[in-house]
Amino acid sequence: MARTAVAYSNLAGNASTADPAGTTIDSTLVTNGVRVANAVPEETVIRVTNTAGATKVVTIGGGTYPPALAAGQGTITGTVPATTGVLWFGPFESGRVLAMANTAGVISGDLNVDFASGTTGTITVFRVPRGV
């Protein structure tokens, strides 16, 4: 199945931003995973909340973008505490996390996120503005 696209929640430079609700992590997101299309990893911060009764592991997909030196370093994982847990990921290095679209070496520009079985809660993908 195709990954579920999650859009950015943009932070406003030199201003305030209301806390967005995020995207609900349901069985579809757990099964298929999430993709942040056209990601700008250096400006991306991800917040994951966990409402499940047990800790859950979240995985940011390892990049496959050669010739970057950081490609192939593997995934980035974190364990979100149970029930009311919150975990933040990022910002990231493009060469470490960007996924390839196909075997021909075409870069998709996607940043992929996977959840452990039984994960519930929300995911919010923030884009931090540059030059502020």
Buried (B, 14 or more C-beta within 10 A) or exposed (E): EEBBEBEBBBBEEEEEEEEBEBBEBEEEBBEBBBBBEEBBBEBBBBBBBBBBEEBBBBBBBBBBBEEBEBBEBEEBEBEBEEEEBEBEBBBBBBBBBBBBEEEEEEBBBBBBBBBBEEBBBBBBBBBBEEEE
